[in-house]
Amino acid sequence: MTNHEERAGRASSKPKRVLVLTLAAALLVPAGNTLLPATVQAESAVPSAGSAAPAEESSSWVPLRVIAEALGARVDWEGASRKVTVSRGKSVTSVWIDKDQAFLNGKESSLPGKVRLENGATLVPLGFLREALGVNFGWKGNVVIPEAQDLEAKAALFVNELMHGRKDHLTAASTPALNQALTPMYAATWSAQLLPLLGEKTLLSSWETQENSVHTNLILRYQTDQVPYPIEAIIRFSKAGLVDDFSFSQETAPSAHKPASYDQSDSYTEREVVIGEGSLALPGTLTVPKGDGPFPAVVLVHGSGPNNRDEEVGGAKVFKDLAGGLASRGIAVLRYEKVTREHPFKAGAQEKFSLWEETGADALQAASFLRGQKEVDANRIFLTGHSQGGYAAPLILERDEQKLFKGAVLLSAPSGNLMDVVVEQQEEALRRLTETGQPESLLQQQEQAVAAYKAIREQFKNPAYSKDQLPEQFPLGSPYWWFEQRDYMPAQKAKAQSVQMLILAGENDWQVTLAQYEGWKEALKNRTNVEYRSYANVNHLLAVYDKLSTGLEYGQSSNVSADIVRDVAEWVKTH
């Protein structure tokens, strides 16, 4: 199972997850009161926003700092020379108080008047500031007004308004669905989290746009003196140009993943699709073999955490490999962004967000979508769940009232109670780290993690608590998500089901150990339509790794085992 550090928040070799938790956990602990915008600093320190009359003409003079910082720029003040430097992206601009001289990216230019300081605000011409920031904006009523189609500027402004907890401005910029979720309490909570992180000496260093079938995503990267790594904000816009969701994390390096040798891309086509409808619709990719259909098809169901459609972890893209490998063998494949990836805030803000909402409901919608595609054999659709996706498979099959799924493939799926699995996972990690001679500091850290999870398990199993009587404090994120499934035992639920299954496990998997694989075999020993296979040296990401897997290898480029791709394809095609 993919590590539960997203919910646990313990130290990790992937700091991105720690930051995700820090911000997400804040949503569970409401702030006491709404925070006000940052106060203006005195003239003797750093020139600040002050106040200025509405301005729309390029020749109008406007406050440099408040506008520049609202759009993500870093503003630096040198008191001795009275120099103000504005940095945004790759652009650097310098001006001096009481001078009509400016330098824009090293080139000198003249201003139509001297830069002046009024009421603590550095005033510059509007047209010049537009050029310096690379944004065509208006300034009216002390509000920055970007062009309607300039989503990059709108995204930067949204981050600034969220950081300062300005709920009225956020409301105007957001979809109704996001506004319903982003209550004043949550806006204040996010402000309390972001102000210390991005509040001072922050630079919007780069940005890019990524399109999918549901959102236009602006990815903003910030550099700040507060933390030693870049912060990545993803602001998701609806097709109408309103902010529909957002997330913050540590920026990660591009994946080292390389296509697998069995992925014959000339043997299939791919197209962007939409799964579901309404405020939580998901973008996806349908991979279809070339040739005459209809073809059998699989729905790929994610492991834990906010996975993308490729189920990208470090140097692995588990679902991209499976999609390409299976389609190359004549099987259509549907994969999609997980709801906690595409709609992270709206999903997390739900008071009773459960395993079903996170993993199950979308799997059924995906199967329903496939049934309507002409290239797909509607009677041969298979659920294929990895890790948590396989763990949830019996729940999904139980609620599959239309019998959309003909069978299920479980890949590295836990068979027992989730909290027991997590403790087992941490104990196995400690054993492997010790065996591979890791530094004492890392071993001590892991020993602390084992002790912590055991204590959490005691609280989790306390009969005084339930999904209807939640503890006031619970260290793994949303207590409802955990307690709602406290009695869920996937192998026991599958025991009473009749849908044919293929259960596969890696023998080098520390996250879902072979004890879980044996749990499936024991629970389902009286069923005659379940097949089992395990693979030597295969880790949790379904890749062959010849050394003892500890998770430290996940950053390396890897591919799903060719044997697993072959066996899944043959099983699907013969059932």
VOGU-3710 file (C-alpha; in Angstrom, 3 decimals, decimal comma):
1> mtnheeragr> 0,000/0,000/0,000  1,286/3,435/-0,823  2,645/4,957/2,376  0,102/6,702/4,582  2,458/9,604/5,252  -0,069/11,875/3,504  -2,280/11,319/6,518  0,281/10,605/9,192  2,695/13,463/8,728  5,765/11,759/10,126
11> asskpkrvlv> 9,193/12,497/8,696  9,622/11,209/5,144  12,209/10,834/2,436  9,679/12,673/0,255  9,270/16,134/1,861  6,487/16,950/-0,601  4,152/14,668/1,330  5,036/16,331/4,621  4,049/19,732/3,273  0,844/18,375/1,746
21> ltlaaallvp> -0,099/17,025/5,158  0,830/20,235/6,972  -1,505/22,235/4,780  -4,267/19,634/4,542  -4,261/18,954/8,269  -4,978/22,613/8,881  -8,354/22,129/7,267  -9,259/19,823/10,135  -8,345/22,300/12,862  -10,348/25,518/12,377
31> agntllpatv> -8,628/28,781/13,164  -10,043/30,762/16,047  -10,744/33,924/14,067  -10,275/35,388/10,645  -6,820/36,804/10,030  -6,403/40,288/8,631  -4,092/41,171/5,742  -0,458/41,766/6,595  0,167/45,170/8,130  1,937/47,932/6,207
41> qaesavpsag> 5,515/48,609/7,264  6,752/52,067/8,182  8,470/54,317/5,653  11,724/54,139/7,582  11,845/50,390/6,978  10,505/49,241/3,624  8,259/51,200/1,233  4,785/49,661/1,381  1,425/49,730/-0,296  -0,131/52,697/1,387
51> saapaeesss> -3,145/53,962/-0,503  -3,564/55,347/-3,962  -6,353/56,747/-6,082  -7,980/54,492/-8,685  -5,891/54,386/-11,840  -6,567/52,972/-15,265  -4,418/55,016/-17,647  -0,861/53,904/-18,349  0,414/57,272/-17,215  -1,269/56,980/-13,805
61> wvplrviaea> 0,990/56,474/-10,793  0,325/53,416/-8,687  1,763/51,764/-5,538  4,542/49,413/-6,598  4,740/47,043/-3,626  1,087/46,139/-3,134  0,602/45,431/-6,828  3,866/43,594/-7,349  3,451/41,347/-4,299  -0,173/40,631/-5,181
71> lgarvdwega> 1,086/39,246/-8,492  3,796/37,114/-6,849  6,785/39,428/-7,245  9,503/39,845/-4,642  10,202/43,434/-3,612  13,542/44,341/-2,011  14,455/47,696/-0,486  17,928/49,134/-0,050  17,658/51,939/2,458  21,038/53,567/1,863
81> srkvtvsrgk> 20,529/54,057/-1,886  16,703/54,201/-1,684  16,604/51,530/-4,359  13,600/49,259/-4,931  14,129/46,000/-6,821  11,211/43,966/-8,161  11,733/40,351/-9,271  9,157/38,145/-10,954  9,970/35,089/-13,030  13,147/35,902/-14,915
91> svtsvwidkd> 12,456/39,625/-14,909  14,330/41,992/-12,569  13,514/45,712/-12,361  15,151/48,442/-10,253  14,010/51,996/-9,536  15,204/54,701/-7,138  13,163/57,119/-5,063  13,316/60,683/-6,476  14,846/59,491/-9,756  13,313/59,029/-13,196
101> qaflngkess> 15,770/56,283/-14,034  14,956/52,554/-14,135  16,670/49,344/-15,122  14,582/46,570/-16,637  16,520/43,306/-17,061  19,790/45,236/-17,176  18,612/47,817/-19,720  18,282/51,428/-18,667  15,083/53,301/-19,372  13,617/56,676/-18,503
111> lpgkvrleng> 10,361/57,229/-16,646  7,901/60,087/-17,361  8,634/61,468/-13,914  10,510/60,769/-10,709  9,603/57,761/-8,574  8,145/59,133/-5,385  7,273/58,018/-1,894  3,843/59,029/-0,609  2,291/57,843/2,644  4,742/54,943/2,789
121> atlvplgflr> 4,034/53,826/-0,781  6,497/53,827/-3,683  4,613/55,194/-6,691  5,564/54,344/-10,284  3,765/54,724/-13,630  1,138/52,037/-14,260  2,376/51,366/-17,799  5,948/50,890/-16,590  4,879/48,469/-13,840  2,877/46,438/-16,346
131> ealgvnfgwk> 6,010/46,073/-18,472  8,181/45,264/-15,462  5,836/42,511/-14,217  4,904/41,225/-17,664  1,195/41,456/-16,804  -1,440/43,661/-18,428  -3,591/44,582/-15,430  -5,838/47,396/-14,300  -5,811/49,178/-10,943  -9,087/50,469/-9,618
141> gnvvipeaqd> -10,339/50,958/-6,089  -7,019/49,681/-4,711  -7,640/46,344/-6,442  -5,503/44,650/-9,095  -7,685/43,678/-12,050  -6,032/41,231/-14,484  -7,301/40,582/-17,970  -10,079/37,991/-18,017  -8,009/35,517/-20,061  -4,782/35,967/-18,084
151> leakaalfvn> -5,097/32,884/-15,899  -1,478/33,123/-14,709  -2,099/36,541/-13,167  -5,459/35,397/-11,776  -3,775/32,364/-10,197  -1,093/34,514/-8,550  -3,761/36,869/-7,234  -5,748/33,921/-5,864  -2,709/32,697/-3,926  -2,213/36,195/-2,513
161> elmhgrkdhl> -5,860/36,553/-1,486  -5,855/33,066/0,060  -2,670/33,882/1,949  -4,355/36,960/3,440  -7,699/35,271/4,083  -9,718/37,731/1,988  -12,823/35,628/1,608  -14,806/38,257/-0,319  -12,140/38,463/-3,012  -11,830/34,669/-3,129
171> taastpalnq> -15,587/34,339/-3,583  -15,556/36,583/-6,632  -12,767/34,540/-8,236  -14,131/31,039/-7,534  -16,734/28,595/-8,792  -19,890/28,039/-6,713  -18,636/24,562/-5,755  -15,357/25,903/-4,380  -17,121/28,767/-2,632  -19,394/26,325/-0,858
181> altpmyaatw> -16,380/24,373/0,402  -14,106/27,333/1,131  -15,947/28,718/4,133  -14,647/31,777/6,039  -13,276/29,365/8,642  -11,276/27,438/6,043  -10,095/30,673/4,388  -8,766/31,841/7,746  -7,119/28,487/8,366  -5,342/28,560/5,009
191> saqllpllge> -4,204/32,110/5,713  -2,689/30,981/9,003  -0,797/28,247/7,134  0,346/30,275/4,128  1,335/33,559/5,728  4,351/32,118/7,560  5,307/30,172/4,440  4,830/32,735/1,661  4,221/35,975/3,516  7,639/37,630/3,109
201> ktllsswetq> 10,513/37,597/0,636  8,691/35,305/-1,761  9,331/35,133/-5,490  7,064/33,645/-8,133  9,970/32,139/-10,046  8,185/30,271/-12,836  4,802/29,094/-14,012  3,258/26,860/-16,629  -0,173/25,881/-17,903  -1,460/22,313/-18,235
211> ensvhtnlil> -4,813/21,478/-19,796  -7,031/18,483/-19,210  -10,631/17,686/-20,020  -11,927/19,220/-16,763  -9,527/21,990/-15,718  -6,942/24,421/-16,958  -4,197/24,076/-14,355  -1,782/26,878/-13,545  1,321/25,550/-11,832  3,077/28,328/-9,919
221> ryqtdqvpyp> 6,504/27,820/-8,346  7,567/30,043/-5,464  10,952/30,558/-3,870  10,915/31,831/-0,294  13,380/32,492/2,494  11,097/30,595/4,880  11,887/27,090/3,572  14,888/25,722/1,635  12,859/24,254/-1,220  10,491/25,690/-3,857
231> ieaiirfska> 6,766/25,642/-3,129  4,450/24,527/-5,928  0,892/25,816/-6,067  -1,571/24,258/-8,499  -4,574/26,486/-9,152  -7,269/24,660/-11,099  -9,541/26,797/-13,275  -12,907/25,807/-14,664  -13,410/26,209/-18,387  -15,252/29,442/-17,511
241> glvddfsfsq> -12,061/30,898/-16,022  -12,982/30,631/-12,328  -10,826/28,946/-9,690  -12,331/25,523/-8,971  -9,706/23,963/-6,674  -6,126/24,319/-5,486  -3,254/22,594/-3,732  0,207/23,373/-2,372  3,203/21,072/-2,065  6,954/21,003/-2,312
251> etapsahkpa> 8,119/21,079/-5,908  9,551/17,756/-7,025  12,018/16,952/-9,748  10,673/15,623/-13,063  10,089/11,885/-13,065  12,970/9,696/-14,219  10,471/7,233/-15,697  11,137/5,785/-19,148  8,647/3,849/-21,306  8,719/0,090/-20,864
261> sydqsdsyte> 9,979/-2,111/-23,675  6,608/-3,861/-23,850  4,789/-0,551/-24,383  4,265/-0,558/-28,157  2,769/2,904/-28,583  2,128/2,403/-32,295  -0,328/-0,392/-31,491  -2,928/1,744/-29,717  -4,487/5,203/-29,562  -5,244/7,405/-26,554
271> revvigegsl> -7,828/10,110/-26,010  -8,771/12,480/-23,212  -12,128/11,723/-21,571  -14,261/12,909/-18,656  -15,429/10,525/-15,940  -18,584/11,531/-14,090  -20,175/14,959/-14,145  -20,769/17,955/-11,956  -18,348/19,544/-9,500  -16,226/16,401/-9,025
281> alpgtltvpk> -15,901/15,239/-12,642  -12,518/13,696/-13,392  -10,239/13,900/-16,432  -8,973/10,596/-17,725  -7,240/8,779/-20,554  -8,811/5,971/-22,557  -6,205/3,754/-24,232  -7,646/1,640/-27,050  -5,864/-1,032/-29,142  -5,802/-0,476/-32,860
291> gdgpfpavvl> -7,784/-2,941/-34,926  -11,232/-4,380/-34,829  -13,002/-4,340/-31,496  -14,821/-4,496/-29,307  -12,044/-5,188/-26,800  -12,100/-6,332/-23,179  -11,280/-3,425/-20,887  -9,921/-2,659/-17,435  -10,475/0,242/-15,049  -7,318/1,104/-13,097
301> vhgsgpnnrd> -8,077/2,014/-9,454  -5,430/3,938/-7,500  -3,519/3,290/-4,328  -3,627/5,688/-1,376  -2,716/9,345/-1,666  -3,580/11,999/-4,273  -2,428/10,015/-7,303  -2,503/11,211/-10,863  -3,812/9,041/-13,695  -0,356/7,519/-14,252
311> eevggakvfk> -0,038/6,633/-10,544  3,340/8,341/-10,599  5,580/7,630/-7,608  9,190/8,772/-7,896  10,610/7,185/-11,047  7,632/4,866/-11,544  4,423/5,392/-13,495  2,559/2,248/-12,569  -0,681/2,943/-14,419  0,993/4,369/-17,510
321> dlagglasrg> 2,991/1,138/-17,802  -0,098/-1,000/-17,286  -2,112/1,011/-19,811  0,556/0,811/-22,502  1,415/-2,814/-21,799  -2,173/-4,077/-21,721  -3,270/-2,040/-24,735  -0,308/-3,461/-26,658  -1,826/-6,875/-25,893  -5,333/-6,049/-27,089
331> iavlryekvt> -7,003/-4,701/-23,917  -8,572/-1,241/-23,576  -7,561/0,632/-20,429  -9,181/3,554/-18,605  -7,193/5,536/-16,085  -8,113/8,866/-14,484  -6,998/11,491/-12,015  -7,964/10,545/-8,488  -10,575/12,823/-6,928  -8,125/13,848/-4,195
341> rehpfkagaq> -5,726/14,903/-6,955  -8,088/16,806/-9,239  -10,361/18,199/-6,522  -8,111/18,130/-3,421  -9,709/20,928/-1,449  -13,345/20,214/-2,279  -12,887/16,523/-1,518  -11,009/17,119/1,726  -13,544/19,659/2,930  -16,321/17,052/2,960
351> ekfslweetg> -17,210/16,287/6,553  -17,796/12,584/5,867  -15,254/11,819/3,191  -14,752/8,051/3,241  -12,941/5,285/1,382  -15,962/5,026/-0,873  -15,851/8,704/-1,890  -12,077/8,561/-2,313  -11,777/5,330/-4,282  -15,023/3,449/-4,893
361> adalqaasfl> -17,572/5,785/-6,435  -15,317/6,904/-9,280  -14,416/3,314/-10,173  -18,082/2,535/-10,809  -18,504/5,719/-12,842  -15,466/4,733/-14,889  -16,950/1,305/-15,601  -20,245/2,886/-16,575  -18,373/5,173/-18,971  -16,594/2,217/-20,552
371> rgqkevdanr> -19,859/0,378/-21,096  -20,909/3,205/-23,415  -17,792/3,140/-25,617  -18,168/1,403/-28,966  -14,608/-0,012/-28,864  -15,279/-1,785/-25,541  -16,955/-5,127/-24,978  -19,557/-4,037/-22,423  -19,731/-7,528/-20,939  -15,985/-7,816/-20,314
381> ifltghsqgg> -14,961/-4,923/-18,071  -12,560/-5,714/-15,241  -11,639/-3,805/-12,105  -7,849/-3,655/-11,630  -6,886/-2,158/-8,283  -3,391/-1,455/-6,999  -2,711/-1,298/-3,253  -5,621/0,643/-1,715  -7,452/0,218/-5,024  -7,314/-3,567/-4,560
391> yaaplilerd> -8,133/-3,227/-0,866  -11,330/-1,385/-1,857  -12,221/-3,894/-4,593  -14,630/-6,023/-2,488  -16,413/-2,842/-1,409  -16,716/-1,711/-5,022  -17,975/-5,119/-6,153  -20,527/-5,149/-3,344  -21,986/-1,855/-4,555  -21,819/-2,759/-8,229
401> eqklfkgavl> -25,570/-3,239/-8,527  -25,493/-3,077/-12,344  -22,860/-5,833/-12,511  -20,553/-3,610/-14,527  -17,464/-5,609/-13,589  -17,040/-9,154/-14,831  -13,964/-9,710/-12,667  -11,296/-8,078/-10,544  -7,494/-8,055/-10,532  -5,869/-7,181/-7,199
411> lsapsgnlmd> -2,267/-5,958/-7,298  -0,375/-5,762/-3,967  -3,651/-5,401/-2,098  -4,055/-5,625/1,707  -6,409/-8,351/2,869  -6,838/-7,291/6,489  -7,751/-4,336/8,678  -6,074/-1,197/7,389  -4,621/-0,053/10,705  -3,073/-3,471/11,297
421> vvveqqeeal> -1,609/-3,279/7,806  -0,076/0,125/8,510  1,581/-1,094/11,724  2,829/-4,199/9,927  4,185/-1,961/7,178  6,164/0,159/9,623  7,574/-2,880/11,418  8,651/-4,426/8,124  10,266/-1,147/7,096  12,287/-1,114/10,317
431> rrltetgqpe> 13,413/-4,698/9,759  14,550/-3,957/6,228  16,269/-0,700/7,072  18,172/-2,524/9,804  19,093/-5,403/7,508  20,396/-3,057/4,807  22,606/-1,173/7,273  20,944/2,236/7,130  22,258/5,075/9,357  21,402/4,932/13,042
441> sllqqqeqav> 19,505/8,219/12,807  17,158/6,725/10,207  16,657/3,585/12,287  15,797/5,650/15,349  13,331/7,638/13,319  11,681/4,458/12,086  11,576/2,988/15,605  9,710/6,099/16,706  7,317/5,663/13,800  6,577/2,069/14,801
451> aaykaireqf> 5,859/3,131/18,393  3,684/6,008/17,223  1,581/3,850/14,921  1,079/1,240/17,608  -0,228/3,937/19,948  -2,526/5,218/17,215  -3,829/1,701/16,670  -4,767/1,470/20,337  -6,811/4,635/19,999  -8,285/3,421/16,720
461> knpayskdql> -9,524/0,190/18,295  -10,868/1,841/21,453  -14,576/0,876/21,532  -15,417/4,279/22,964  -14,888/5,727/19,497  -16,715/5,116/16,238  -17,584/6,966/13,037  -20,464/8,504/14,975  -18,362/9,239/18,054  -15,020/10,469/16,788
471> peqfplgspy> -12,064/11,376/18,996  -11,358/15,089/19,302  -7,728/14,512/18,351  -6,521/11,971/15,805  -3,047/12,209/14,251  -3,753/10,622/10,855  -5,851/13,338/9,304  -9,613/12,958/8,955  -10,793/10,651/11,766  -14,032/9,914/9,909
481> wwfeqrdymp> -12,104/8,417/6,962  -10,425/5,964/9,340  -13,229/5,088/11,750  -15,783/4,637/8,959  -13,788/1,602/7,793  -12,655/0,301/11,181  -14,591/-2,921/10,746  -13,872/-3,301/7,040  -12,028/-6,547/6,263  -11,695/-6,866/2,477
491> aqkakaqsvq> -10,829/-10,564/2,340  -13,751/-11,432/4,598  -16,113/-9,397/2,428  -14,786/-11,116/-0,719  -15,380/-14,471/0,942  -19,110/-14,051/0,417  -18,796/-12,772/-3,159  -18,718/-14,699/-6,427  -16,978/-12,369/-8,891  -13,889/-14,049/-10,360
501> mlilagendw> -10,580/-12,645/-9,149  -6,861/-12,688/-9,893  -4,701/-11,764/-6,888  -1,053/-10,865/-7,496  1,696/-9,950/-5,036  5,344/-8,951/-5,086  7,626/-10,998/-2,876  9,867/-7,951/-2,277  7,031/-5,682/-1,099  7,435/-4,143/2,375
511> qvtlaqyegw> 4,319/-1,972/2,185  1,904/-4,833/1,603  3,762/-7,902/2,766  3,283/-11,510/1,742  1,345/-11,990/4,979  -1,450/-9,994/3,345  -1,252/-12,153/0,226  -1,566/-15,261/2,401  -4,539/-13,617/4,095  -6,395/-13,578/0,793
521> kealknrtnv> -5,576/-17,225/0,151  -6,758/-18,286/3,598  -10,000/-16,316/3,501  -10,909/-17,424/-0,021  -9,660/-21,021/0,142  -13,149/-22,385/-0,511  -13,705/-20,271/-3,613  -12,894/-21,949/-6,919  -12,795/-18,889/-9,167  -9,851/-17,052/-7,579
531> eyrsyanvnh> -6,298/-17,377/-8,893  -3,073/-16,349/-7,140  0,444/-15,514/-8,286  3,448/-14,002/-6,558  6,616/-12,648/-8,147  10,189/-12,878/-6,895  12,004/-9,552/-6,392  8,927/-7,450/-7,252  8,400/-4,434/-4,973  5,270/-2,472/-4,112
541> llavydklst> 5,457/-0,468/-7,328  5,233/-3,798/-9,204  8,811/-3,401/-10,456  11,608/-5,952/-10,306  14,239/-4,856/-7,754  17,067/-7,279/-7,088  18,060/-5,810/-3,729  15,915/-5,716/-0,584  13,236/-3,086/-1,165  13,023/-0,329/1,451
551> gleygqssnv> 11,309/2,342/-0,627  14,570/4,246/-1,003  14,744/2,914/-4,564  11,432/4,481/-5,610  13,131/7,544/-7,075  14,888/5,439/-9,683  13,329/4,827/-13,069  11,356/1,583/-13,021  8,638/-0,238/-14,905  5,920/-2,683/-13,990
561> sadivrdvae> 7,189/-6,235/-14,328  6,659/-7,631/-17,831  5,513/-10,878/-16,216  2,716/-9,064/-14,384  1,581/-7,301/-17,562  1,577/-10,613/-19,429  -0,316/-12,492/-16,721  -2,975/-9,793/-16,277  -3,493/-9,589/-20,042  -3,816/-13,349/-20,450
571> wvkth> -6,222/-13,645/-17,520  -8,446/-10,826/-18,764  -8,520/-12,162/-22,332  -9,456/-15,677/-21,197  -12,228/-14,676/-18,776
//
